[in-house]
Amino acid sequence: MQLQTEALHAGYDKDSQSTMAVPIYQTTAYEFRDVEHAANLFALKELGNIYTRLNNPTTDVFEKRFAQLEGGAGGLAGASGMASIFYAIANAAEAGDNIICARQLYGGTLTQASYTLKRFGIQARFFNVQNPSEIEALIDDKTKAIFFETLTNPSIDVADIAAITAIAKKHGILTIVDNTV
């Protein structure tokens, strides 16, 4: 498919009404075939809708579509950018680990990295996004990710994505990139 076609159609198989546009499902709960089906869903033995806060058919199409467009294996839609950043870091690191962050980040992200993650035992170490060579001195065996913004907010510094990802690749570290701006 061409990129424009994927942007319109990826991730959606027409529903029982054969609609071309993705319906907006405004429900909170879903029907289970029986008690065993419900138990399997909650135990993650079977995939399917449980409760809209966990998953929703409309959100599912959105996640699949973006994964397709970005060449990813899957996608996860969050309620906010801050929630998405937290999910990404919390799935990469645990207590005792560290992440390396650009100093030039959105204020809420700096607070999350400096204070919130610290409460979970995850240390944030900072580098100047204009000097990616600082990163290697911050890496140790507990480093799980390098986090930066493509264009920093609010200073609009342009990250050297190739240099940062090359360092991450060299050390087998995940890169997490906020592309909001």
GIRACOR-V650630 format. One record per residue. N is the residue number from 1. RES is the residue in one letter. SS is DSSP state (A for helix, B for strand, O for the rest). PSI is psi in whole degrees, -180 to 180 (999 if undefined). OMEGA is omega in whole degrees, 0 to 359 (none if undefined). Layout:
# GIRACOR-V650630
<<N;RES;SS;PSI;OMEGA> <N;RES;SS;PSI;OMEGA>>
This chain:
# GIRACOR-V650630
<<1;M;O;148;173> <2;Q;O;155;182> <3;L;A;-43;181> <4;Q;A;-38;179> <5;T;A;-43;177> <6;E;A;-41;180> <7;A;A;-29;180> <8;L;A;-28;191> <9;H;A;-16;184> <10;A;O;143;175> <11;G;O;0;183> <12;Y;O;121;170> <13;D;O;126;183> <14;K;O;137;179> <15;D;O;-173;183> <16;S;O;-18;178> <17;Q;O;-1;180> <18;S;O;37;178> <19;T;O;145;179> <20;M;O;-32;180> <21;A;O;146;179> <22;V;O;123;177> <23;P;O;153;173> <24;I;O;109;181> <25;Y;O;112;182> <26;Q;O;52;180> <27;T;O;160;177> <28;T;O;-27;185> <29;A;B;160;183> <30;Y;O;155;180> <31;E;O;138;174> <32;F;O;143;180> <33;R;O;-41;180> <34;D;O;-178;182> <35;V;A;-39;179> <36;E;A;-43;178> <37;H;A;-47;179> <38;A;A;-45;180> <39;A;A;-41;179> <40;N;A;-39;178> <41;L;A;-49;182> <42;F;A;-27;178> <43;A;O;2;181> <44;L;O;27;175> <45;K;O;-19;181> <46;E;O;143;177> <47;L;O;145;177> <48;G;O;177;182> <49;N;O;135;180> <50;I;O;-58;183> <51;Y;B;139;191> <52;T;O;-23;176> <53;R;O;-26;179> <54;L;O;-42;179> <55;N;O;158;185> <56;N;O;140;182> <57;P;A;-36;179> <58;T;A;-46;179> <59;T;A;-37;180> <60;D;A;-43;178> <61;V;A;-44;178> <62;F;A;-47;181> <63;E;A;-46;179> <64;K;A;-40;182> <65;R;A;-46;180> <66;F;A;-37;176> <67;A;A;-44;179> <68;Q;A;-48;182> <69;L;A;-34;182> <70;E;A;-2;180> <71;G;O;25;182> <72;G;O;166;178> <73;A;O;-25;181> <74;G;O;174;179> <75;G;O;159;177> <76;L;O;119;177> <77;A;O;132;178> <78;G;O;165;180> <79;A;O;-22;179> <80;S;O;168;176> <81;G;A;-41;180> <82;M;A;-40;177> <83;A;A;-42;180> <84;S;A;-42;178> <85;I;A;-45;179> <86;F;A;-45;179> <87;Y;A;-46;182> <88;A;A;-47;182> <89;I;A;-43;181> <90;A;A;-27;178> <91;N;A;-13;179> <92;A;A;-30;187> <93;A;O;158;177> <94;E;O;178;181> <95;A;O;131;180> <96;G;O;-15;179> <97;D;O;172;175> <98;N;B;158;173> <99;I;B;153;179> <100;I;B;125;184> <101;C;B;148;171> <102;A;B;143;175> <103;R;O;-31;182> <104;Q;O;87;179> <105;L;O;161;172> <106;Y;O;141;184> <107;G;A;-42;179> <108;G;A;-35;178> <109;T;A;-41;177> <110;L;A;-43;178> <111;T;A;-45;179> <112;Q;A;-45;181> <113;A;A;-43;186> <114;S;A;-34;187> <115;Y;A;-52;185> <116;T;A;-50;181> <117;L;A;-32;178> <118;K;A;-37;179> <119;R;A;-23;178> <120;F;O;6;178> <121;G;O;16;179> <122;I;O;121;182> <123;Q;B;139;174> <124;A;B;132;175> <125;R;B;143;190> <126;F;B;143;176> <127;F;B;159;176> <128;N;O;120;183> <129;V;O;-22;177> <130;Q;O;-4;180> <131;N;O;73;183> <132;P;A;-18;179> <133;S;A;-16;176> <134;E;A;-21;187> <135;I;A;-47;188> <136;E;A;-35;180> <137;A;A;-18;181> <138;L;A;-12;185> <139;I;O;136;170> <140;D;O;-172;184> <141;D;O;-7;179> <142;K;O;5;179> <143;T;B;124;184> <144;K;B;-23;184> <145;A;B;155;170> <146;I;B;126;184> <147;F;B;132;177> <148;F;B;170;176> <149;E;B;143;179> <150;T;O;-47;171> <151;L;B;122;186> <152;T;O;151;180> <153;N;O;119;14> <154;P;O;0;189> <155;S;O;-12;179> <156;I;O;38;171> <157;D;O;143;180> <158;V;B;118;180> <159;A;O;144;174> <160;D;O;85;186> <161;I;A;-44;181> <162;A;A;-44;181> <163;A;A;-44;182> <164;I;A;-45;181> <165;T;A;-29;176> <166;A;A;-41;178> <167;I;A;-45;179> <168;A;A;-46;180> <169;K;A;-43;180> <170;K;A;-36;183> <171;H;A;3;179> <172;G;O;37;183> <173;I;O;142;178> <174;L;B;143;170> <175;T;B;138;177> <176;I;B;122;187> <177;V;B;125;175> <178;D;B;120;183> <179;N;O;30;184> <180;T;O;-50;183> <181;V;O;999;none>>
